[in-house]
Amino acid sequence: MSSWSHSKSPQGSAEQKGPVVYVVDDDASIRMALDGLLRSVGLHVETFETSEAFLAYAKNNVPSCLVLDVRLRGESGLTFQEQIEKNGVQMPIVFMTGHGDIAMTVKAMKAGAVDFLAKPFRDQDMLDAVSAALAKDGERLVAEQSTASLQAAYASLTSREREVMSYVVAGLMNKQIAYELNLSEVTVKVHRGQVMRKLEARSVADLVRKAESLGIKPQSKASP
């Protein structure tokens, strides 16, 4: 068995901007083979002998996935899969094993694994699995960034603008909102315009979708 191993520091790579594939396997020859394979298609790879080293490594907020041996020295990769989630590490996992069975595969997939490859696996199968995992994580990051931007935009609304928004998404017209809030129709129109601008809503329907994403419930009409 090769003694090759990538040395790691807990600080990670601050400059890394592209996708990263993390490999955790206690077999140095497997780590070396995967490192070469994945780098051959232009991917950035970080390899680790132990799960502890992987958890200690600072990870950048870029599309990532974990290629994980289901049987690590002294622990189960499936147990580590649960530990990763508890530690707040969100990235798709591609399991590999030389001892897999149907029950193990089902458990891994139900827990979120994107693939489960039996050793020895074809290089293309691994590349396909990693590609799918990175695409999935990329979609997650885009969704998270979009939600964070929307939350920041909502936080920029004044309390009055939030009130007006809650009535707008309930389907009330400016005149009705003015009555409910004891404001002039012109003032409501100004607040409504500010809400649409700050939340970058293209239409009332778009504003309703954004309100749903934020968990905002439409304001009930108070008057008869």
N, CA and C of each residue as an Amber inpcrd file, in Angstrom:
protein
   672
   0.8470000  -1.1910000   0.0000000   0.0000000   0.0000000   0.0000000
   0.8800000   1.2370000   0.0000000   0.5090000   2.2030000  -0.7920000
   1.2880000   3.4360000  -0.8520000   1.1410000   4.2160000   0.4370000
   2.2060000   4.9090000   0.8120000   2.1520000   5.7260000   2.0230000
   1.8230000   7.1670000   1.6820000   1.4670000   7.4110000   0.3990000
   1.1690000   8.7680000  -0.0410000   0.0010000   9.3470000   0.7310000
   0.1100000  10.6110000   1.1030000  -0.9890000  11.2890000   1.7900000
  -0.8420000  12.7820000   1.6030000  -1.9720000  13.4460000   1.4550000
  -1.9730000  14.9000000   1.3780000  -1.8920000  15.4600000   2.7860000
  -1.0100000  16.3660000   3.0430000  -0.9700000  17.0070000   4.3590000
  -1.9810000  18.1310000   4.3790000  -2.6410000  18.3230000   5.5120000
  -3.6970000  19.3150000   5.6270000  -3.4690000  20.2010000   6.8370000
  -3.9470000  21.4270000   6.7280000  -3.9430000  22.3230000   7.8800000
  -5.3770000  22.7240000   8.1430000  -5.7390000  22.9910000   9.4210000
  -7.1200000  23.3340000   9.7390000  -7.5940000  24.6100000   9.0680000
  -6.6700000  25.4360000   8.5710000  -7.0640000  26.7280000   8.0330000
  -7.7420000  26.6120000   6.6690000  -7.4150000  25.5940000   5.9010000
  -8.0210000  25.4560000   4.5920000  -7.3880000  26.3910000   3.5880000
  -8.0090000  26.4990000   2.4220000  -7.4840000  27.3300000   1.3410000
  -8.3800000  28.5300000   1.1420000  -7.9610000  29.6900000   1.6380000
  -8.7740000  30.8930000   1.5910000  -8.9780000  31.3820000   0.1650000
  -8.0440000  31.0200000  -0.7420000  -8.1180000  31.5230000  -2.1030000
  -9.0220000  30.6880000  -3.0000000  -9.3840000  29.4830000  -2.5650000
 -10.1520000  28.5870000  -3.4140000 -11.5450000  29.1480000  -3.7020000
 -11.8640000  29.3110000  -4.9870000 -13.1600000  29.8600000  -5.3790000
 -14.0210000  28.8530000  -6.1360000 -13.3870000  27.9090000  -6.8390000
 -14.1370000  26.9370000  -7.6280000 -14.6100000  25.7680000  -6.7970000
 -15.2870000  24.8160000  -7.4360000 -15.8010000  23.6370000  -6.7350000
 -14.6770000  22.8320000  -6.0770000 -14.9930000  22.2030000  -4.9670000
 -14.0200000  21.3910000  -4.2330000 -14.5920000  19.9990000  -3.9920000
 -13.7600000  18.9950000  -4.2230000 -14.1370000  17.6190000  -3.9090000
 -13.2800000  17.1640000  -2.7280000 -13.9320000  16.7800000  -1.6390000
 -13.2280000  16.2760000  -0.4660000 -13.2750000  14.7500000  -0.4920000
 -12.1490000  14.1390000  -0.2240000 -12.0680000  12.6780000  -0.2140000
 -11.6170000  12.2180000   1.1680000 -12.3860000  11.3370000   1.7840000
 -12.0080000  10.7680000   3.0760000 -11.9180000   9.2480000   2.9300000
 -10.6820000   8.7300000   3.0440000 -10.4520000   7.2860000   2.9360000
  -9.1540000   6.9780000   3.6640000  -9.1500000   5.9260000   4.4720000
  -7.9350000   5.6150000   5.2280000  -6.9110000   4.8410000   4.4010000
  -7.2400000   4.5620000   3.1490000  -6.3140000   3.8790000   2.2460000
  -5.6030000   4.9300000   1.3840000  -4.3130000   5.1010000   1.6090000
  -3.5470000   6.1270000   0.9020000  -3.5570000   5.9280000  -0.6070000
  -3.5400000   4.6740000  -1.0570000  -3.5280000   4.4230000  -2.4950000
  -4.8350000   4.8680000  -3.1460000  -5.9430000   4.7140000  -2.4160000
  -7.2410000   5.1670000  -2.9280000  -7.2660000   6.6920000  -2.9830000
  -6.7620000   7.3250000  -1.9400000  -6.7220000   8.7880000  -1.9300000
  -5.9040000   9.3100000  -3.1080000  -4.7640000   8.6920000  -3.3550000
  -3.9020000   9.1340000  -4.4430000  -4.5800000   8.9280000  -5.7950000
  -5.2340000   7.7750000  -5.9670000  -5.8910000   7.4800000  -7.2370000
  -7.0370000   8.4550000  -7.5060000  -7.8390000   8.7270000  -6.4820000
  -8.9510000   9.6550000  -6.6490000  -8.4660000  11.0870000  -6.8730000
  -7.3990000  11.4610000  -6.1750000  -6.8360000  12.7880000  -6.3530000
  -6.4150000  12.9810000  -7.8140000  -5.7390000  11.9910000  -8.3560000
  -5.2900000  12.0820000  -9.7430000  -6.4490000  12.0960000 -10.7290000
  -7.4340000  11.2370000 -10.4910000  -8.5840000  11.1490000 -11.3780000
  -9.3640000  12.4570000 -11.4160000  -9.6600000  12.9880000 -10.2490000
 -10.4920000  14.1900000 -10.1770000  -9.7430000  15.4310000 -10.6680000
  -8.4520000  15.4900000 -10.3790000  -7.6550000  16.6210000 -10.8730000
  -7.4910000  16.5610000 -12.3940000  -7.5850000  15.3670000 -12.9600000
  -7.4180000  15.2240000 -14.4070000  -8.5420000  15.9040000 -15.1840000
  -9.6750000  16.1560000 -14.5200000 -10.7780000  16.8610000 -15.1810000
 -10.9140000  18.2810000 -14.6370000  -9.8590000  18.7650000 -13.9880000
  -9.8060000  20.1570000 -13.5610000 -10.4330000  20.4830000 -12.2240000
 -10.7250000  19.4680000 -11.4170000 -11.3550000  19.7230000 -10.1190000
 -10.3070000  19.9580000  -9.0370000 -10.6580000  20.7810000  -8.0650000
  -9.8070000  20.9850000  -6.8940000 -10.1340000  19.8810000  -5.8930000
  -9.1170000  19.2130000  -5.3850000  -9.3280000  18.0610000  -4.5090000
  -8.5940000  18.2440000  -3.1840000  -9.2420000  17.8720000  -2.1060000
  -8.6320000  17.8390000  -0.7760000  -8.8500000  16.4440000  -0.2160000
  -7.7790000  15.7720000   0.1960000  -7.9170000  14.4040000   0.6970000
  -7.5550000  14.3040000   2.1720000  -8.2000000  13.3660000   2.8470000
  -8.0140000  13.1980000   4.2820000  -7.9990000  11.7150000   4.6390000
  -7.1630000  11.3700000   5.5940000  -7.0890000   9.9840000   6.0590000
  -8.1740000   9.6820000   7.0760000  -8.5800000  10.7110000   7.8330000
  -9.5610000  10.4970000   8.9010000 -10.7060000  11.5000000   8.8120000
 -11.8180000  11.1200000   9.4210000 -12.9720000  12.0130000   9.4510000
 -12.6720000  13.2430000  10.3060000 -11.8740000  13.0640000  11.3530000
 -11.5300000  14.1850000  12.2240000 -10.7750000  15.2640000  11.4540000
  -9.8570000  14.8380000  10.5920000  -9.0870000  15.7960000   9.7980000
  -9.9950000  16.5630000   8.8430000 -10.9680000  15.8700000   8.2820000
 -11.9160000  16.5230000   7.3680000 -12.7420000  17.5710000   8.1100000
 -13.2510000  17.2190000   9.2780000 -14.0820000  18.1530000  10.0470000
 -13.2910000  19.3670000  10.5070000 -12.0000000  19.1790000  10.7870000
 -11.1710000  20.2800000  11.2740000 -10.7570000  21.2330000  10.1530000
 -10.8780000  20.8070000   8.9220000 -10.4140000  21.6020000   7.7840000
 -11.4260000  22.7030000   7.4640000 -10.9540000  23.9420000   7.3560000
 -11.8280000  25.0780000   7.0460000 -12.3000000  24.9800000   5.5970000
 -13.6140000  25.0180000   5.4280000 -14.1900000  24.8280000   4.0910000
 -14.7600000  26.1340000   3.5520000 -14.5010000  26.3880000   2.2720000
 -15.0180000  27.5860000   1.6410000 -16.4620000  27.3730000   1.2020000
 -17.1820000  28.4760000   1.0660000 -18.5870000  28.4180000   0.6790000
 -18.7160000  28.3350000  -0.8360000 -18.2840000  27.2070000  -1.3790000
 -18.3290000  26.9640000  -2.8240000 -18.9680000  25.5930000  -3.0420000
 -19.4410000  25.3140000  -4.2620000 -20.0070000  23.9900000  -4.5240000
 -19.0060000  22.8990000  -4.1340000 -19.4440000  21.9700000  -3.3120000
 -18.5430000  20.9380000  -2.7930000 -19.2720000  19.6050000  -2.6850000
 -18.4810000  18.5360000  -2.6110000 -19.0590000  17.2330000  -2.3090000
 -18.0090000  16.4060000  -1.5810000 -18.4730000  15.3700000  -0.9380000
 -17.5960000  14.4990000  -0.1720000 -17.6370000  13.0900000  -0.7420000
 -16.4610000  12.5670000  -1.0800000 -16.3410000  11.1700000  -1.4970000
 -15.8510000  10.4170000  -0.2620000 -16.6760000   9.5310000   0.2370000
 -16.4360000   8.9390000   1.5520000 -16.4630000   7.4170000   1.5130000
 -15.4220000   6.8150000   2.0990000 -15.3880000   5.3570000   2.2240000
 -16.3600000   4.9560000   3.3330000 -17.1840000   3.9580000   3.0600000
 -18.1910000   3.5670000   4.0310000 -17.5790000   2.8680000   5.2430000
 -16.3530000   2.3530000   5.0840000 -15.6990000   1.6800000   6.2100000
 -14.3580000   2.3460000   6.4920000 -14.3820000   3.2910000   7.4000000
 -13.1560000   3.9620000   7.8120000 -12.5570000   3.2190000   9.0010000
 -11.2720000   3.4270000   9.2320000 -10.6030000   2.7430000  10.3360000
 -11.2050000   3.1840000  11.6670000 -11.8290000   2.2570000  12.3530000
 -12.3670000   2.5480000  13.6760000 -13.7460000   3.1690000  13.6900000
 -14.3550000   3.4210000  12.5220000 -15.6940000   4.0000000  12.5160000
 -16.4100000   3.6830000  11.2110000 -17.7130000   3.8960000  11.2250000
 -18.5280000   3.6500000  10.0480000 -18.7430000   4.9520000   9.2910000
 -18.6150000   4.8800000   7.9810000 -18.8680000   6.0630000   7.1740000
 -20.3090000   6.5130000   7.2830000 -21.2260000   5.5590000   7.5020000
 -22.6340000   5.9060000   7.6580000 -22.8600000   6.6780000   8.9510000
 -22.1470000   6.2870000  10.0030000 -22.2360000   7.0230000  11.2680000
 -21.6560000   8.4090000  11.0960000 -20.5590000   8.4850000  10.3430000
 -19.9310000   9.7790000  10.0890000 -20.8500000  10.6680000   9.2640000
 -21.6360000  10.0730000   8.3840000 -22.6020000  10.8260000   7.5960000
 -23.5670000  11.5730000   8.5240000 -24.0150000  10.9000000   9.5840000
 -24.9080000  11.5220000  10.5560000 -24.1740000  12.6200000  11.3330000
 -22.9050000  12.3680000  11.6680000 -22.1080000  13.3350000  12.4140000
 -21.8850000  14.6130000  11.5970000 -21.6640000  14.4410000  10.2980000
 -21.4510000  15.5940000   9.4180000 -22.6550000  16.5220000   9.4770000
 -23.8470000  15.9450000   9.4000000 -25.0710000  16.7400000   9.4300000
 -25.2030000  17.4780000  10.7480000 -24.8710000  16.8030000  11.8560000
 -24.9590000  17.4360000  13.1720000 -23.9620000  18.5850000  13.3200000
 -22.8470000  18.5040000  12.5900000 -21.8310000  19.5610000  12.6320000
 -22.1380000  20.7020000  11.6660000 -23.2860000  20.6320000  11.0060000
 -23.6910000  21.7180000  10.1180000 -22.9900000  21.7450000   8.7760000
 -22.3070000  20.6480000   8.4290000 -21.6350000  20.5750000   7.1290000
 -22.6510000  20.0700000   6.1080000 -22.9950000  20.9390000   5.1600000
 -23.9900000  20.5590000   4.1620000 -23.3190000  20.3690000   2.8100000
 -23.1410000  19.1410000   2.4360000 -22.6360000  18.8540000   1.0990000
 -23.0250000  17.4330000   0.7230000 -23.3140000  17.2010000  -0.5580000
 -23.6950000  15.8550000  -1.0010000 -22.5500000  14.8670000  -0.7890000
 -22.9210000  13.6170000  -0.5300000 -21.9190000  12.5720000  -0.2840000
 -22.0170000  11.4670000  -1.3320000 -20.8560000  11.0980000  -1.8530000
 -20.7470000   9.9350000  -2.7330000 -20.0240000   8.8580000  -1.9340000
 -20.7320000   7.7840000  -1.6000000 -20.1200000   6.6960000  -0.8390000
 -19.4200000   5.7160000  -1.7740000 -18.3350000   5.1380000  -1.2740000
 -17.6750000   4.0450000  -1.9950000 -17.3650000   2.9480000  -0.9760000
 -17.4830000   1.7310000  -1.4300000 -17.2700000   0.6180000  -0.5040000
 -16.8730000  -0.6540000  -1.2440000 -16.1690000  -1.4870000  -0.5280000
 -15.8470000  -2.7990000  -1.0630000 -16.6750000  -3.8440000  -0.3670000
 -17.5260000  -3.4180000   0.5500000 -18.2970000  -4.3500000   1.3730000
 -19.7700000  -3.9620000   1.4440000 -20.2610000  -3.2600000   0.4490000
 -21.6330000  -2.7640000   0.5120000 -22.6800000  -3.8430000   0.3680000
 -23.8590000  -3.5620000   0.8700000 -25.0000000  -4.4430000   0.6570000
 -26.2180000  -3.5560000   0.4360000 -27.3290000  -4.1640000   0.1090000
 -28.5250000  -3.3950000  -0.2330000 -28.9940000  -2.5300000   0.9260000
 -29.0330000  -3.0950000   2.1370000 -29.5080000  -2.3400000   3.2970000
 -28.6400000  -1.1130000   3.5480000 -27.3340000  -1.2780000   3.4220000
 -26.4090000  -0.1840000   3.6440000 -26.6130000   0.9170000   2.5970000
 -26.8090000   0.4970000   1.3570000 -27.0320000   1.4470000   0.2740000
 -28.3120000   2.2370000   0.5030000 -29.3830000   1.5570000   0.8620000
 -30.6690000   2.2110000   1.1080000 -30.5460000   3.2190000   2.2430000
 -29.8720000   2.8370000   3.3160000 -29.7110000   3.7320000   4.4610000
 -28.9340000   4.9870000   4.0580000 -27.8770000   4.8020000   3.2870000
 -27.0550000   5.9340000   2.8560000 -27.8370000   6.8690000   1.9430000
 -28.5690000   6.2980000   1.0020000 -29.3260000   7.1200000   0.0660000
 -30.4490000   7.8680000   0.7740000 -31.1140000   7.2170000   1.7220000
 -32.1840000   7.8750000   2.4680000 -31.6350000   9.0300000   3.3000000
 -30.3920000   8.9150000   3.7190000 -29.7740000   9.9650000   4.5320000
 -29.1960000  11.0780000   3.6630000 -29.3650000  10.9650000   2.3500000
 -28.9600000  12.0660000   1.4910000 -27.7950000  11.8150000   0.5610000
 -27.2300000  10.6200000   0.5690000 -26.1120000  10.3300000  -0.3320000
 -26.6040000  10.4060000  -1.7790000 -25.7720000  10.9270000  -2.6620000
 -26.1920000  11.0420000  -4.0610000 -25.8320000   9.8020000  -4.8560000
 -24.8780000   9.0100000  -4.3630000 -24.5250000   7.7840000  -5.0640000
 -23.7770000   6.8550000  -4.1220000 -23.6870000   5.5970000  -4.5190000
 -23.0470000   4.5720000  -3.6930000 -22.3130000   3.6440000  -4.6510000
 -20.9970000   3.7800000  -4.7350000 -20.2110000   3.0390000  -5.7110000
 -19.4240000   1.9040000  -5.0540000 -19.5460000   0.7160000  -5.6250000
 -18.8120000  -0.4380000  -5.1100000 -17.4180000  -0.4710000  -5.7360000
 -16.4140000  -0.7140000  -4.8930000 -15.0440000  -0.8600000  -5.3900000
 -14.8630000  -2.2660000  -5.9690000 -14.1480000  -2.4050000  -7.0700000
 -13.5720000  -1.3160000  -7.8710000 -14.6390000  -0.7000000  -8.7720000
 -14.6530000   0.6160000  -8.8950000 -15.6390000   1.2930000  -9.7270000
 -14.9590000   1.8500000 -10.9750000 -15.7520000   2.0790000 -12.0010000
 -15.2320000   2.6720000 -13.2200000 -14.9420000   4.1510000 -12.9800000
 -13.8610000   4.6380000 -13.5410000 -13.5160000   6.0530000 -13.3730000
 -14.6750000   6.9550000 -13.7850000 -15.3210000   6.6130000 -14.9030000
 -16.4000000   7.4650000 -15.3990000 -17.5830000   7.4820000 -14.4480000
 -17.8450000   6.3570000 -13.7750000 -18.9350000   6.3290000 -12.8030000
 -18.6540000   7.2920000 -11.6520000 -17.3980000   7.3250000 -11.1950000
 -17.0390000   8.2480000 -10.1250000 -17.1490000   9.6920000 -10.6050000
 -16.6540000   9.9760000 -11.8060000 -16.7220000  11.3360000 -12.3420000
 -18.1680000  11.7920000 -12.5200000 -19.0200000  10.8840000 -12.9690000
 -20.4400000  11.2180000 -13.1380000 -21.0940000  11.5020000 -11.7870000
 -20.7680000  10.6810000 -10.7940000 -21.3510000  10.8520000  -9.4600000
 -20.9030000  12.1720000  -8.8380000 -19.6270000  12.4830000  -8.9750000
 -19.0990000  13.7380000  -8.4240000 -19.7080000  14.9350000  -9.1460000
 -19.8520000  14.8330000 -10.4660000 -20.4490000  15.9180000 -11.2390000
 -21.8770000  16.1960000 -10.7780000 -22.6430000  15.1280000 -10.5570000
 -24.0310000  15.2780000 -10.0970000 -24.0670000  15.8820000  -8.6970000
 -23.1380000  15.4560000  -7.8370000 -23.0960000  15.9620000  -6.4640000
 -22.7420000  17.4440000  -6.4410000 -21.7710000  17.8590000  -7.2510000
 -21.3760000  19.2610000  -7.2940000 -22.5020000  20.1340000  -7.8510000
 -23.2100000  19.6150000  -8.8470000 -24.3350000  20.3580000  -9.4170000
 -25.4220000  20.5490000  -8.3670000 -25.6810000  19.4940000  -7.5940000
 -26.6990000  19.5650000  -6.5370000 -26.3080000  20.5830000  -5.4800000
 -25.0400000  20.5960000  -5.0860000 -24.5980000  21.5360000  -4.0600000
 -24.6010000  22.9640000  -4.6050000 -24.3030000  23.1050000  -5.8880000
 -24.3480000  24.4240000  -6.5000000 -25.7530000  25.0020000  -6.4560000
 -26.7410000  24.1610000  -6.7100000 -28.1340000  24.5930000  -6.6460000
 -28.5120000  24.9990000  -5.2210000 -28.0120000  24.2450000  -4.2420000
 -28.2960000  24.5840000  -2.8390000 -27.7310000  25.9560000  -2.4840000
 -26.4960000  26.2210000  -2.9070000 -25.8570000  27.4940000  -2.5900000
 -26.5840000  28.6680000  -3.2430000 -27.0080000  28.4760000  -4.4930000
 -27.7470000  29.5340000  -5.1900000 -29.0440000  29.8390000  -4.4460000
 -29.7400000  28.7780000  -4.0110000 -30.9970000  28.9510000  -3.2840000
 -30.7520000  29.6590000  -1.9480000 -29.6900000  29.2810000  -1.2480000
 -29.3730000  29.9020000   0.0400000 -29.0190000  31.3770000  -0.1320000
 -28.2370000  31.6820000  -1.1640000 -27.8440000  33.0620000  -1.4150000
 -29.0460000  33.9180000  -1.7850000 -29.9540000  33.3200000  -2.5540000
 -31.1580000  34.0290000  -2.9490000 -32.0250000  34.3290000  -1.7310000
 -32.1550000  33.3390000  -0.8400000 -32.9460000  33.5240000   0.3790000
 -32.3160000  34.5750000   1.2840000 -30.9860000  34.5410000   1.4080000
 -30.2810000  35.5160000   2.2530000 -30.4690000  36.9290000   1.7120000
 -30.4100000  37.0820000   0.3980000 -30.5920000  38.3970000  -0.2220000
 -32.0120000  38.9010000   0.0060000 -32.9820000  37.9910000  -0.1060000
 -34.3820000  38.3570000   0.0980000 -34.6290000  38.7600000   1.5470000
 -34.0340000  38.0320000   2.4770000 -34.1940000  38.3640000   3.8990000
 -33.5770000  39.7250000   4.2110000 -32.4340000  40.0070000   3.5860000
 -31.7800000  41.3070000   3.7980000 -32.6390000  42.4310000   3.2350000
 -33.2520000  42.1780000   2.0840000 -34.1160000  43.1920000   1.4710000
 -35.3380000  43.4500000   2.3490000 -35.9200000  42.3780000   2.8890000
 -37.0860000  42.5380000   3.7560000 -36.7130000  43.2930000   5.0310000
 -35.5170000  43.0280000   5.5390000 -35.0580000  43.7060000   6.7550000
 -34.9070000  45.2070000   6.5270000 -34.7380000  45.6070000   5.2690000
 -34.5600000  47.0300000   4.9650000 -35.8900000  47.7770000   4.9050000
 -37.0090000  47.0560000   4.9240000 -38.3150000  47.7130000   4.8960000
 -38.6140000  48.3800000   6.2370000 -39.3020000  49.5030000   6.1920000
 -39.7510000  50.1420000   7.4250000 -40.9470000  49.3590000   7.9590000
 -41.3260000  49.6040000   9.1900000 -42.4550000  48.8880000   9.7730000
 -43.7400000  49.1820000   8.9990000 -43.8820000  50.4180000   8.5200000
 -45.0750000  50.7690000   7.7570000 -45.0820000  50.0540000   6.4030000
 -43.9100000  49.9670000   5.7760000 -43.8150000  49.2610000   4.5010000
 -44.1610000  47.7850000   4.6670000 -43.7710000  47.2070000   5.7940000
 -44.0980000  45.8010000   6.0410000 -45.6040000  45.6330000   6.2240000
 -46.2170000  46.6020000   6.8900000 -47.6770000  46.5480000   7.0620000
 -48.3710000  46.5930000   5.7080000 -47.9440000  47.5420000   4.8850000
 -48.5440000  47.6810000   3.5620000 -48.3340000  46.4050000   2.7530000
 -47.1250000  45.8470000   2.8340000 -46.8300000  44.6180000   2.0910000
 -47.7680000  43.4960000   2.5010000 -48.0240000  43.3610000   3.7960000
 -48.8830000  42.2670000   4.2690000 -50.2990000  42.3840000   3.7190000
 -50.7540000  43.6220000   3.4960000 -52.0820000  43.8150000   2.9100000
 -52.0620000  43.6050000   1.3950000 -50.9550000  44.0170000   0.7640000
 -50.8370000  43.8470000  -0.6870000 -50.8820000  42.3650000  -1.0460000
 -50.1240000  41.5470000  -0.3130000 -50.0830000  40.1110000  -0.6340000
 -51.3930000  39.4200000  -0.2590000 -52.2370000  40.1200000   0.5330000
 -53.5620000  39.5820000   0.8560000 -54.5550000  39.9110000  -0.2510000
 -54.1160000  40.7320000  -1.2100000 -54.9680000  41.0420000  -2.3470000
 -55.7410000  42.3400000  -2.2450000 -55.4660000  43.1690000  -1.2270000
 -56.1870000  44.4290000  -1.0710000 -55.6580000  45.4900000  -2.0340000
 -56.5480000  46.3470000  -2.4980000 -56.1880000  47.4580000  -3.3510000
 -55.6760000  48.6160000  -2.4980000 -55.0500000  49.5900000  -3.1390000
 -54.5060000  50.7380000  -2.4110000 -55.5680000  51.4440000  -1.5670000
 -56.7570000  51.5880000  -2.1310000 -57.8310000  52.2750000  -1.4250000
 -58.2220000  51.5100000  -0.1630000 -58.2810000  50.2070000  -0.2650000
 -58.6390000  49.3790000   0.8930000 -57.5470000  49.4120000   1.9570000
 -56.3040000  49.3700000   1.5160000 -55.1780000  49.4260000   2.4610000
 -55.1720000  50.7660000   3.1800000 -55.4580000  51.8260000   2.4390000
 -55.4940000  53.1670000   3.0350000 -56.5390000  53.2280000   4.1440000
 -57.6790000  52.6000000   3.8960000 -58.7420000  52.5710000   4.8960000
 -58.3050000  51.7900000   6.1290000 -57.6790000  50.6270000   5.9070000
 -57.2540000  49.7710000   7.0060000 -56.2030000  50.4490000   7.8860000
 -55.3030000  51.2040000   7.2700000 -54.1950000  51.7960000   8.0140000
 -54.4160000  53.2810000   8.3270000 -55.5790000  53.7790000   7.9310000
 -55.9080000  55.1870000   8.1810000 -54.8570000  56.1080000   7.5450000
 -54.5450000  55.8250000   6.2960000 -53.5780000  56.6160000   5.5370000
 -54.2400000  57.1290000   4.2720000 -53.5880000  58.0680000   3.6240000
 -54.0910000  58.5230000   2.3270000 -53.7130000  57.4850000   1.2790000
 -54.4790000  57.4370000   0.2100000 -54.1950000  56.4790000  -0.8500000
 -52.8450000  56.7590000  -1.5060000 -52.4990000  58.0340000  -1.5780000
 -51.2090000  58.4190000  -2.1640000 -50.0560000  57.8740000  -1.3190000
 -50.2040000  57.9810000   0.0110000 -49.1580000  57.4820000   0.9140000
 -48.9970000  55.9770000   0.7790000 -50.1050000  55.2710000   0.6830000
 -50.0580000  53.8200000   0.4990000 -49.3520000  53.4760000  -0.8050000
 -49.6440000  54.2450000  -1.8450000 -49.0290000  53.9990000  -3.1420000
 -47.5140000  54.1660000  -3.0730000 -47.0690000  55.1670000  -2.3220000
 -45.6290000  55.3980000  -2.1490000 -44.9900000  54.2280000  -1.4070000
 -45.6060000  53.8110000  -0.3060000 -45.0730000  52.6810000   0.4690000
 -45.0480000  51.4040000  -0.3630000 -46.1160000  51.1990000  -1.1140000
 -46.2020000  50.0130000  -1.9550000 -45.0910000  50.0220000  -3.0070000
 -44.8290000  51.1810000  -3.5790000 -43.7620000  51.3040000  -4.5680000
 -42.4000000  51.0000000  -3.9670000 -42.1970000  51.4480000  -2.7210000
 -40.9320000  51.1850000  -2.0300000 -40.7480000  49.6920000  -1.7570000
 -41.8280000  49.0420000  -1.3820000 -41.7770000  47.6020000  -1.1290000
 -41.3960000  46.8500000  -2.4100000 -42.0470000  47.2000000  -3.4910000
 -41.7790000  46.5340000  -4.7680000 -40.3370000  46.7720000  -5.2020000
 -39.8400000  47.9770000  -4.9970000 -38.4760000  48.3130000  -5.4100000
 -37.4490000  47.5850000  -4.5480000 -37.6090000  47.6450000  -3.2360000
 -36.6290000  47.0470000  -2.3300000 -36.5760000  45.5220000  -2.4640000
 -37.7250000  44.9100000  -2.7010000 -37.7550000  43.4550000  -2.8350000
 -37.5900000  43.0120000  -4.2910000 -37.4030000  43.9780000  -5.1700000
 -37.2110000  43.7000000  -6.5960000 -38.3200000  42.7920000  -7.1260000
 -39.5360000  43.1010000  -6.7190000 -40.7020000  42.3310000  -7.1640000
 -41.1980000  42.8870000  -8.4910000 -41.3470000  42.0240000  -9.4800000
 -41.7710000  42.4530000 -10.8140000 -43.2830000  42.6260000 -10.9180000
 -44.0110000  41.9900000 -10.0090000 -45.4740000  42.0460000 -10.0250000
 -45.9840000  41.6690000  -8.6440000 -47.2920000  41.8240000  -8.4540000
 -47.8840000  41.4210000  -7.1790000 -47.7210000  39.9150000  -6.9890000
 -47.8650000  39.1600000  -8.0760000 -47.6990000  37.7050000  -7.9860000
 -46.2810000  37.3570000  -7.5360000 -45.3050000  38.0860000  -8.0470000
 -43.9130000  37.8760000  -7.6560000 -43.7240000  38.2320000  -6.1910000
 -44.3770000  39.3120000  -5.7500000 -44.2900000  39.7270000  -4.3480000
 -44.9010000  38.6730000  -3.4400000 -45.9990000  38.0760000  -3.8810000
 -46.6500000  37.0130000  -3.0980000 -45.7090000  35.8230000  -2.9440000
 -45.0160000  35.4490000  -4.0310000 -44.0650000  34.3350000  -3.9600000
 -42.9250000  34.6500000  -2.9920000 -42.4460000  35.8670000  -3.0420000
 -41.3610000  36.2610000  -2.1380000 -41.8350000  36.2580000  -0.6850000
 -43.0700000  36.7120000  -0.4630000 -43.6300000  36.7240000   0.8920000
 -43.7440000  35.2980000   1.4290000 -44.1390000  34.3650000   0.5620000
 -44.2340000  32.9660000   0.9690000 -42.8680000  32.4170000   1.3320000
 -41.8490000  32.7910000   0.5650000 -40.4810000  32.3360000   0.8470000
 -40.0040000  32.8670000   2.1920000 -40.4590000  34.0660000   2.5350000
 -40.0650000  34.6860000   3.8040000 -40.9240000  34.1990000   4.9700000
 -41.9750000  33.4550000   4.6600000 -42.8590000  32.9730000   5.7130000
 -43.8180000  34.0360000   6.2160000 -44.0880000  35.0450000   5.3780000
 -44.9800000  36.1420000   5.7670000 -46.4130000  35.7830000   5.3920000
 -47.2960000  35.8510000   6.3580000 -48.6880000  35.5440000   6.1020000
 -49.4440000  36.8160000   5.7190000 -50.3450000  36.7160000   4.7540000
 -51.1390000  37.8770000   4.3510000 -51.9380000  38.4380000   5.5260000
 -52.0430000  39.7570000   5.5780000 -52.7900000  40.4110000   6.6460000
 -54.2920000  40.2620000   6.3980000 -55.0100000  39.8540000   7.4290000
 -56.4570000  39.7350000   7.2910000 -57.0950000  41.1130000   7.3320000
 -58.1420000  41.2600000   6.5430000 -58.8630000  42.5470000   6.5190000
 -59.5800000  42.7260000   7.8470000 -59.3220000  43.8470000   8.5100000
 -59.8830000  44.0520000   9.8400000 -61.3160000  44.5530000   9.7930000
 -61.6240000  45.3890000   8.8130000 -62.9480000  45.9910000   8.7640000
 -63.9150000  45.1580000   7.9430000 -65.1830000  45.3120000   8.1380000
 -66.1720000  44.5300000   7.3960000 -66.2140000  44.9600000   5.9390000
